[in-house]
């Protein structure tokens, strides 16, 4: 070691700004071994140890654990690989923090119910995969045993379409949408209603007159105009959508009622919010109006 400038642990701490206790710990852990020991058994460090300390400090400040630091120092893993992994980890943490911020914004609006507070906490902790698993379990239970080739079977796939992640900067509306969606899929009454619709949809074809587009348009216009379903004015709308002799109007009303549910429509609206899709006006009130008009004018 002749001719080499050696630093005591105190001198190294002064030069680097790293506390003595930290340097001693790193030395004991093997990531910053001392160069040698003085006759008094004090640790001493050379210029290479100084450079190594600078690298260790930088890696630690970036969030690397000592095991990862050791792998880099031993050249068993490149700094590039470790940095890339930490970029991904940092991005994930940023998304979590932004979600937590949105949750806190909701909490700041007022005291939620215990159930909603628990869901907010879940949202802040659950990964995208865990949230997707919650939705998948609901969809699996809803469509269990139904014919995968039935005309409405594709609905099951669409009902799973959660975004891979919440947006990087989720709005309070998106956080509220997830909370409401989680409440829906956990509600036994909603699950039973969705199951009823799935089974019925797989078991039978829609009767004559059940064309959603015209119903939404014409019954929706009548509803918007304030026409009562049992009024004489409603007859023209009923005759247009279900002409006399085209089928049993009471049966059609029952079918429309079976497949018309505001909470199920809300499920789709919530998926739209989470996926950043434009909002759509509710259509179920128009179907409810038409079912009532069919029964009033059989």
RAKAJO-V226442 format. One record per backbone hydrogen bond with DSSP energy under -0.5 kcal/mol. CO is the residue of the C=O (numbers start at 1). NH is the residue of the N-H. E is the energy in kcal/mol with one decimal. If there is no record, write none. Layout:
co->CO nh->NH e->E
co->CO nh->NH e->E
This chain:
co->1 nh->4 e->-1.9
co->4 nh->6 e->-0.6
co->7 nh->45 e->-2.6
co->8 nh->12 e->-2.6
co->9 nh->13 e->-2.1
co->10 nh->14 e->-2.2
co->11 nh->15 e->-2.5
co->12 nh->16 e->-2.3
co->13 nh->17 e->-2.5
co->19 nh->23 e->-2.2
co->20 nh->24 e->-2.8
co->21 nh->25 e->-1.9
co->22 nh->26 e->-2.7
co->23 nh->27 e->-2.4
co->24 nh->28 e->-2.5
co->25 nh->29 e->-1.9
co->26 nh->31 e->-1.7
co->26 nh->32 e->-1.4
co->27 nh->30 e->-1.2
co->36 nh->44 e->-2.0
co->38 nh->41 e->-2.5
co->42 nh->38 e->-2.7
co->43 nh->9 e->-0.7
co->44 nh->35 e->-2.1
co->44 nh->36 e->-1.5
co->45 nh->7 e->-3.1
co->46 nh->50 e->-1.6
co->47 nh->51 e->-2.1
co->48 nh->52 e->-2.3
co->49 nh->53 e->-2.5
co->50 nh->54 e->-1.9
co->51 nh->55 e->-1.8
co->52 nh->56 e->-2.8
co->53 nh->57 e->-2.9
co->54 nh->58 e->-2.1
co->55 nh->59 e->-2.7
co->56 nh->60 e->-2.6
co->57 nh->61 e->-2.4
co->58 nh->62 e->-1.3
co->59 nh->64 e->-2.2
co->60 nh->63 e->-1.5
co->65 nh->69 e->-2.4
co->66 nh->70 e->-2.6
co->67 nh->71 e->-1.8
co->68 nh->72 e->-2.1
co->69 nh->73 e->-2.6
co->70 nh->74 e->-2.1
co->71 nh->76 e->-2.5
co->71 nh->77 e->-1.1
co->72 nh->75 e->-1.6
co->78 nh->82 e->-2.1
co->79 nh->83 e->-3.0
co->80 nh->84 e->-2.5
co->81 nh->85 e->-2.1
co->82 nh->86 e->-2.1
co->83 nh->87 e->-2.1
co->84 nh->88 e->-1.8
co->85 nh->89 e->-2.0
co->86 nh->90 e->-2.9
co->87 nh->91 e->-2.6
co->88 nh->92 e->-2.2
co->89 nh->93 e->-2.3
co->90 nh->94 e->-2.7
co->91 nh->95 e->-2.3
co->92 nh->96 e->-2.2
co->93 nh->97 e->-2.6
co->94 nh->98 e->-2.5
co->95 nh->99 e->-2.2
co->96 nh->100 e->-2.6
co->97 nh->101 e->-2.4
co->98 nh->102 e->-2.1
co->99 nh->103 e->-2.5
co->100 nh->104 e->-2.7
co->101 nh->105 e->-2.1
co->102 nh->106 e->-1.8
co->103 nh->107 e->-2.5
co->104 nh->108 e->-2.3
co->105 nh->109 e->-0.6
co->106 nh->109 e->-1.2
co->107 nh->110 e->-1.3
co->113 nh->117 e->-2.7
co->114 nh->118 e->-2.0
co->115 nh->119 e->-2.0
co->116 nh->120 e->-2.3
co->117 nh->121 e->-2.1
co->118 nh->122 e->-2.3
co->119 nh->123 e->-2.5
co->120 nh->124 e->-1.8
co->121 nh->125 e->-1.0
co->122 nh->125 e->-0.8
co->122 nh->126 e->-3.2
co->127 nh->131 e->-2.3
co->128 nh->132 e->-2.7
co->129 nh->133 e->-2.3
co->130 nh->134 e->-1.5
co->131 nh->135 e->-1.7
co->132 nh->136 e->-3.1
co->133 nh->137 e->-2.2
co->134 nh->138 e->-1.5
co->135 nh->139 e->-2.5
co->136 nh->140 e->-3.1
co->137 nh->141 e->-2.1
co->138 nh->142 e->-2.2
co->139 nh->143 e->-2.3
co->140 nh->144 e->-0.6
co->143 nh->146 e->-2.0
co->147 nh->150 e->-1.7
co->150 nh->153 e->-2.2
co->152 nh->155 e->-1.5
co->153 nh->156 e->-1.5
co->153 nh->157 e->-0.6
co->154 nh->158 e->-1.8
co->155 nh->159 e->-2.2
co->157 nh->160 e->-1.5
co->158 nh->161 e->-1.4
co->160 nh->162 e->-2.8
co->167 nh->170 e->-0.8
co->171 nh->175 e->-2.1
co->172 nh->176 e->-2.8
co->173 nh->177 e->-2.1
co->174 nh->178 e->-2.1
co->175 nh->179 e->-2.3
co->176 nh->180 e->-2.7
co->177 nh->181 e->-2.6
co->178 nh->182 e->-2.9
co->179 nh->183 e->-2.1
co->180 nh->184 e->-2.3
co->181 nh->185 e->-2.5
co->182 nh->186 e->-1.0
co->184 nh->187 e->-1.7
co->186 nh->188 e->-0.6
co->187 nh->191 e->-2.5
co->188 nh->192 e->-2.4
co->189 nh->193 e->-2.0
co->190 nh->194 e->-2.7
co->191 nh->195 e->-2.3
co->192 nh->196 e->-2.3
co->193 nh->197 e->-2.0
co->194 nh->198 e->-2.3
co->195 nh->199 e->-2.6
co->196 nh->200 e->-2.2
co->197 nh->201 e->-2.4
co->198 nh->202 e->-1.6
co->199 nh->203 e->-1.1
co->200 nh->204 e->-1.3
co->207 nh->210 e->-1.7
co->209 nh->211 e->-1.5
co->210 nh->212 e->-0.6
co->211 nh->215 e->-1.8
co->212 nh->216 e->-2.7
co->213 nh->217 e->-2.1
co->214 nh->218 e->-3.0
co->214 nh->219 e->-0.6
co->215 nh->219 e->-1.7
co->215 nh->220 e->-0.8
co->216 nh->220 e->-0.6
co->217 nh->221 e->-2.0
co->218 nh->222 e->-2.1
co->219 nh->223 e->-2.5
co->220 nh->224 e->-2.6
co->221 nh->225 e->-1.9
co->222 nh->227 e->-2.4
co->223 nh->226 e->-1.4
co->228 nh->231 e->-1.8
co->231 nh->234 e->-1.1
co->232 nh->235 e->-1.2
co->233 nh->237 e->-0.6
co->234 nh->238 e->-2.3
co->235 nh->239 e->-3.0
co->236 nh->240 e->-1.6
co->237 nh->241 e->-2.0
co->238 nh->242 e->-3.2
co->243 nh->246 e->-2.2
co->247 nh->249 e->-0.6
co->248 nh->252 e->-2.1
co->249 nh->253 e->-2.6
co->250 nh->254 e->-2.3
co->251 nh->255 e->-2.3
co->252 nh->256 e->-2.6
co->253 nh->257 e->-2.4
co->254 nh->258 e->-2.3
co->255 nh->259 e->-2.0
co->257 nh->260 e->-0.9
co->259 nh->261 e->-0.6
co->261 nh->265 e->-2.2
co->262 nh->266 e->-2.0
co->263 nh->267 e->-1.8
co->264 nh->268 e->-1.5
co->265 nh->269 e->-2.1
co->266 nh->270 e->-2.6
co->267 nh->271 e->-2.1
co->268 nh->272 e->-2.1
co->269 nh->273 e->-2.0
co->270 nh->274 e->-2.4
co->271 nh->275 e->-1.9
co->272 nh->277 e->-3.1
co->273 nh->276 e->-1.3
co->283 nh->286 e->-0.9
co->283 nh->287 e->-1.4
co->284 nh->288 e->-2.7
co->285 nh->289 e->-2.2
co->286 nh->290 e->-2.3
co->287 nh->291 e->-2.5
co->288 nh->292 e->-2.2
co->289 nh->293 e->-2.3
co->290 nh->294 e->-2.5
co->291 nh->295 e->-1.8
co->292 nh->296 e->-1.8
co->293 nh->297 e->-1.6
co->295 nh->298 e->-0.6
